[in-house]
Amino acid sequence: MTSTDLDMENRDPNSLNGHLSTKFEDVLGEPDGIHSMDCVWRNSYSCFNCGKNCLYKVCTLFCGIFIALYWGCVFAWVAMEHIWCITPSFKVWEINMACMRRYSKSIVDCCLGPCCETCGLFLSKMRLTQVAG
């Protein structure tokens, strides 16, 4: 994706931060029977939105690019770890465990196999009869 492919309208298409969508009505509310003066309520609404939007824009202006660079580096490091370290380690583990499984299967077949086979033959000769009661 290039910067020309960015959706400048919907900047959270996967709703990663939907929980941060706060409006004045989500934070402040006056119940019936107790209201401030209309001018206070209108100005409070304006101040809330102005403060939230201005501070967010100032913070992202000074920090947003550096934080994005940091997270880009973190995810690059994670990808490098998985590609070059973790995935090959799992492959080695799978190869070694296949040998261990084969070894364990041989031991079980040699030691427990005859016992299980004998028990199976013994139990297969048994007949259950219903007792009249």
N, C-alpha and C positions, 0 to 999 in steps of 0.2 A: 504494500500500500504506500503510495506517495502522498505528499501533502496536498496534492490536487484531488486525491480521492477521499479526503476527509469530509465527513458530514458535519458541516459547521452548525447545523440546526440541532440535530439529535446527537449530543456528545456523550451520551451514555446508552448506546443501543442495547446493551446486555443488562441494563438496570443494576449495575454493580453498586451504585450508591443511591438507590431509590429511597433508602431510609433517611437520607440527608435532605430530602426535599421538604423544607420547612417554610411555611407561609405564616404571616402575621396571625391568621386565625388558628393555626396549629399551636401557637405559643401563648397568645393572650386572648382572653375572652371575658366579657362582662355579662353576668347572668341577668335574667329579667329582674327588675326591681332595684338594681343598683347599677347606675350608669354614670360615667363621667360626662363632662360637658362635651358636646359634639366636636368643638374645635380641638379639644385635648385628644379625643379619640382619632380624629383625622390626622393631626400632627404626629401622634404616636405611630400611626400606621406609616406615614412618610418617613419618620426618623428610623423606624425599625428597618424598613427596606433599604433606605439609603445607607445606614450603618453597615448592614449585612453585605450589601453589594459592593460598597466602596472598600471596606476592609478586605473582603475576599479578593477583589481586583488588585489592591496594593500588595497583599501577601503573595498572590500568584505572580505578580510582576517581578518581585524581587527573588522569589524562591522557586517558582514553578518550573523554570527551565533547568535549574540545577537539580531539583528533585527528580524531574523526568530523566535527566542524564544518569543520576544515581540508580534509579529503578531499571533503566535500560541496561546498565552495567551489571546489576544484580541478576537480572534474568538472563543476560549473556553468560554470566558465570555459572548459573544453575544449568543452563543448556550444555555448557562445556563439561561440567561435572557429570551430567547424565550420559552424554555422548562418549566421553573419553574415560570415565572412571566407573560409574555405577553400573551401566549396562554391561560392559565387559566383565565386571566383577560378578554380576548375576550369571553371566554365561559360564564363567569358570565354576561357580557354585553348582549350576545345573549339570555340568559335565562330571564334576566330582561326586555329586549325589547320585547320578546314574550308576556309577561304579559301586557306590555304597549300597544302593538298592539291590544290585545284582549280587553282591557279596552277602547281604542280609537274606535275600531270597534263597540262596544256596544253603545257608546255615539252617533256615527254617525248614526247607525241603528235606535236609539230611536228618535233622534232629526231631522235629515235630511231625514230619510227614508219616513215618512208619507208625507212630503212636495214634495219630488221627485215623489212619487207614485201618488199623486194628480195631479201634473203637467203632468205626463205621461198620466194619464187617460184623462185629459182635452185636451191635444194636440192630442191624438189618435182619438178624435171625429172630429177634424178639417179636412176639405177637401179642397184641393187646386184646383182651376179651372183656366183654361187658358183663358185669356182675348183675344178675337179676336181684332186684331188691324189694 
